[in-house]
Amino acid sequence: MMRWNDGHDSAGRLGILVVGGLLLLVLLAGLAVLIWLLTRAGRPAAIGTTTPAGAIGAPGATGVSTPPAAGGPTPEEILDERLARGEIDLDTYRATREELGRRHAPPPAG
């Protein structure tokens, strides 16, 4: 009497499908992590901003402000962009804008 699949056990094929599926998931997860790392590493720090002292990956990691590059955005423009992106709230924006105004104001004549 002939049996379906010529009498061979199909459990081997099922095992191959399960292992193959798991390998595909691991490969896709690794690819996602690689893409995330590459896009994260490609974002330069904003010029003219400060970084916390000792921050990992911070240039110089000193917590001091870096001057804007020649022809680069001004601190005010960067602040405007951060507000537009929702990185800071309106109160922080106003306080920082006021501080920037004091820094760039000419010294009082005396």
NORRASUL-V709915 format. One line per field, one symbol per residue. phi: phi as a letter, one per 30 degrees, with the letter a starting at -180 (. if undefined). psi: psi as a letter, one per 40 degrees, with the letter a starting at -180 (. if undefined). A space follows every 10 residues. Layout:
# NORRASUL-V709915
phi=???
psi=???
This chain:
# NORRASUL-V709915
phi=.dcdihiddd dddddddddd dddddddddd dddddddddd ddcddddicc bdeiddidei hcicdcddde idddedddde dddddidbcd dddddddddd dddcddddda
psi=hhiiffeihe dddddddddd dddddddddd dddddddddd dehiihheii iihehhehhd feeihhiiih eiiidddddd ddddeediid dddddddddd dddeiiiih.
